[in-house]
């Protein structure tokens, strides 16, 4: 087929549809496309399935069993946390990260804070959590941000401390994290970055950090993807400290009653504890396997090419073969996006290309059908229905023989 015989109008129409689909996916003010892209990345994780974590992470869980065994209301005495730190430290862990905020003096008195502070200093491997609070007043262009560090007495002996805040997307799912948090013109190392640095300094193999401070978490699986030990079993002496040797020990709430749970791709019903999210972040950083976002220009280019191809297919082939070709292209593209996610950790937009394939096909088919009906009505004034049908059939065959020029 020569260039002169190509159905340029259909190709250009399809290419413009592809470009519009790509732009709509980026500048989606209604949120429909963006929300469905977020659902699509959840589907990519589900299709890939769980993977085996590589970082030596174990979680000490503040769970329902621990509440039942200890029979204490929350917050527990800080001296008890100090006892936990002493026990775990005897096992020679790489780091002990407490996903617990100690922002105010203990309700049990100064001695309680001092007991925890002494344990933190003795260990020398404790990472503490800080909280970055954000307040937005409705109806006003006003935002108040405060960085709330651990008590000075506690952080003096800590190996590090950093903001422990969880980042949520517009659908409330947690897919992203940050290496640093900006506050008052300064970049503060996050809780997870502090853990990464401590682990690297201790000799745990660590990949280079992402070049972008914000990255997409490569979840290992559902909430139980990392080994867990109940808090009560550690402080009761039931668990030998040796199991923590060389481990990155994260301590945090896993019970629903403390409300530190979030929806994630592997926990869509809001069952992923914050401490498990931090475990996934640390594993992602140490292994150097964050999910990479595909460049916008590549998504747009694919959509433009797909739209042009759909315009050519719809004009060149009869409706049914054209539909099969278009659907094959859409399914092949979706399979390709999953292969890119699974094997290259690349997140490509899944909606623009199928839209660019289907809309031009439907547009050309509807246009051809409307033209055919008009032609039949015009000819029916002069010929019988059988003759009109034969004329239209021969015209269609001639059009296909010319390569379907529009």
DACORRA-V534904 format. One record per backbone hydrogen bond with DSSP energy under -0.5 kcal/mol. NH is the residue of the N-H (numbers start at 1). CO is the residue of the C=O. E is the energy in kcal/mol with one decimal. If there is no record, write none. Layout:
nh->[NH NH]
co->[CO CO]
e->[E E]
This chain:
nh->[5 6 8 11 12 13 14 15 16 17 18 19 20 21 22 23 24 25 26 27 28 29 35 36 37 38 39 40 41 42 43 44 45 46 47 48 49 51 53 57 58 59 60 60 61 61 62 63 67 68 69 70 71 80 81 82 83 84 85 86 87 88 89 90 91 91 92 94 95 96 97 98 98 99 99 100 102 109 112 113 114 115 116 117 118 119 120 121 122 123 124 127 128 128 129 130 131 133 133 135 137 138 140 142 144 146 148 148 149 151 154 155 156 157 158 159 160 162 163 164 167 169 172 174 175 177 179 181 183 186 188 188 190 191 194 195 196 197 198 199 200 201 202 203 204 207 215 216 217 219 225 226 227 229 231 233 234 234 235 236 237 238 239 243 244 245 246 247 248 249 249 250 250 251 252 252 254 255 258 259 260 261 262 263 264 267 270 271 272 273 274 275 277 278 279 280 281 282 283 284 285 286 287 288 289 291 292 294 298 299 300 301 302 303 304 305 306 307 308 309 310 311 312 313 314 315 316 317 322 323 324 325 326 327 328 329 330 331 332 333 334 335 336 337 338 339 340 341 342 343 344 344 345 346 347 347 348 354 355 356 357 358 359 360 361 362 363 364 365 366 367 368 369 370 371 372 373 374 375 376 377 378 379 380 381 382 383 388 389 390 391 392 393 394 395 396 397 398 399 400 401 402 403 404]
co->[2 3 6 7 8 9 10 11 12 13 14 15 16 17 18 19 20 21 22 23 26 27 31 32 33 34 35 36 37 38 39 40 41 42 43 44 45 220 51 55 248 227 58 250 59 229 252 61 63 64 65 66 67 77 77 78 79 80 81 82 83 84 85 86 87 88 89 247 247 125 249 96 127 97 251 98 129 106 109 109 110 111 112 113 114 115 116 117 118 119 120 96 126 160 100 162 148 131 146 144 142 136 137 140 135 133 131 146 147 102 151 151 152 154 155 126 126 128 189 130 176 173 169 263 173 215 213 188 186 183 181 186 179 163 190 191 192 193 194 195 196 197 198 200 199 286 177 291 175 217 222 223 57 59 61 230 230 231 231 232 234 233 233 240 241 242 92 244 56 95 247 58 248 97 60 250 62 62 255 256 255 259 272 172 267 264 267 267 262 271 260 253 273 274 275 276 277 278 279 280 281 282 283 284 284 216 345 347 295 295 296 297 298 299 300 301 302 303 304 305 306 307 308 309 310 311 312 313 318 319 320 321 322 323 324 325 326 327 328 329 330 331 332 333 334 335 336 337 338 339 339 340 341 340 292 345 346 350 351 352 353 354 355 356 357 358 359 360 361 362 363 364 365 366 367 368 369 370 371 372 373 374 375 376 378 379 379 384 385 386 387 388 389 390 391 392 393 394 395 396 397 398 400 399]
e->[-0.8 -1.1 -2.2 -2.2 -3.1 -2.4 -2.6 -2.5 -2.4 -2.1 -2.3 -2.4 -2.5 -2.5 -2.2 -2.5 -2.6 -1.7 -1.0 -3.4 -1.0 -1.1 -2.5 -1.8 -2.3 -2.1 -1.8 -1.9 -1.9 -1.5 -2.0 -1.9 -1.9 -2.3 -2.7 -2.4 -2.7 -2.9 -0.5 -2.2 -2.2 -2.8 -0.5 -3.3 -0.7 -2.4 -2.4 -1.2 -2.0 -2.3 -2.8 -2.8 -2.0 -0.9 -1.0 -2.1 -2.0 -2.2 -2.5 -2.3 -2.3 -2.7 -2.8 -1.5 -0.6 -1.3 -2.1 -2.4 -1.3 -2.7 -3.3 -0.6 -2.6 -0.8 -3.2 -1.6 -0.6 -1.4 -1.1 -1.0 -2.4 -1.9 -1.6 -2.7 -2.3 -1.6 -2.4 -2.2 -2.5 -2.1 -2.3 -2.6 -0.5 -2.3 -0.7 -2.5 -2.6 -0.7 -2.9 -2.7 -1.2 -0.5 -1.7 -1.8 -2.7 -2.4 -3.5 -0.7 -0.7 -2.0 -1.0 -2.5 -1.6 -0.7 -0.5 -2.1 -1.3 -1.7 -0.5 -2.5 -0.5 -3.0 -2.3 -2.4 -0.7 -2.3 -2.5 -2.6 -2.8 -1.4 -2.9 -0.7 -2.7 -2.5 -2.3 -1.7 -2.5 -2.6 -2.2 -2.7 -2.6 -2.5 -1.3 -1.5 -2.2 -2.2 -2.3 -0.8 -2.7 -1.2 -2.0 -0.5 -0.6 -2.6 -2.7 -0.5 -1.2 -0.6 -2.1 -1.5 -1.3 -1.1 -1.6 -1.7 -2.1 -1.7 -2.5 -2.1 -3.5 -2.9 -0.8 -2.5 -0.6 -3.0 -1.9 -0.5 -1.9 -1.3 -1.1 -1.7 -0.6 -0.7 -2.3 -0.5 -1.1 -1.6 -1.3 -0.7 -2.2 -0.7 -2.4 -0.6 -1.7 -2.1 -1.6 -2.0 -2.2 -2.7 -2.2 -2.4 -2.5 -2.7 -2.1 -1.0 -2.0 -1.9 -3.6 -3.1 -0.5 -1.6 -2.4 -2.6 -2.5 -2.0 -2.5 -2.4 -2.6 -2.6 -2.3 -2.5 -2.4 -2.1 -2.0 -2.7 -2.7 -1.3 -2.1 -2.5 -2.6 -2.6 -2.4 -2.2 -2.7 -2.8 -2.2 -2.2 -2.3 -2.8 -2.5 -2.3 -2.3 -2.3 -2.1 -2.5 -1.8 -2.2 -2.4 -1.9 -3.2 -2.7 -0.5 -1.5 -0.9 -1.9 -3.5 -0.5 -0.8 -0.7 -2.2 -2.7 -1.8 -2.5 -2.5 -0.6 -1.0 -2.7 -2.9 -2.8 -2.5 -2.6 -2.3 -2.8 -2.4 -2.5 -2.4 -2.3 -2.2 -2.0 -2.3 -2.5 -2.2 -2.1 -2.5 -2.2 -0.9 -2.2 -2.2 -2.5 -2.3 -1.9 -2.4 -2.4 -2.1 -2.5 -2.1 -2.3 -2.3 -2.2 -2.2 -2.3 -2.1 -1.4 -1.4 -3.0]
